[in-house]
Amino acid sequence: MYKQGEMFKTVKILILLAIIALMSKGSFAQTHAFEQALKNAKEDDKKIIVDVYTDWCGWCKKMDAESYGNKDIKEIIEDDFIYVKLNAEGMEKIKYRGKEYTETDLAIYFEATGYPTTVFLEPNGKIIEYEYNKIKMINLPGYFKPKEFKKMLNYIRDEKYKDTDLSKIL
């Protein structure tokens, strides 16, 4: 039989373990608010990954768990990028390149028409453009399995977008 003090201590430990597990699942140590991400990217000379999502999006949750939760992908992002999530239905105000947007308006600006959508920004905040089958793209629409997403991250990190069509990589 547990004494009341021992039971309380056990419950506290279980709660703490649950909180740690929830916080670590699919999250990054350096997840930032959008404006802070812009500031840190400039200071650290790192590109930004903008993960455009909605709360109801099943594919967004799948990408969070499988791709962003992948050990290799987490390592690439931690080392080489600043990561930020953007709720496409959010109303929080954000300043971006001299203008104020709601999260929803910024998702529209990034031409996110489905979710998840990934947008890559230069350290100065400029949208990274690339070609896929000779078509100019400013975002990566949809869910990507870890293997393909890792290729995309390397493509952006290594600045292959400047001279290589993404269709040759994926």
Buried (B, 14 or more C-beta within 10 A) or exposed (E): EEEEEEEEEEEEEEEEEEEEEEEEEBBBEBBBEBEEBBBBBBEEEBBBBBBBBBEEBEBBBBBBEBBBBBEEBBEBBEEBBBBBBBBBBBEEEBEBEEEEBBBBBBBEBBBBEBBBBBBBBBBEBEBBEBBBEEEEBBBBBEBBEBEBBBBBBEBBBEEBBEEBBBEEBB
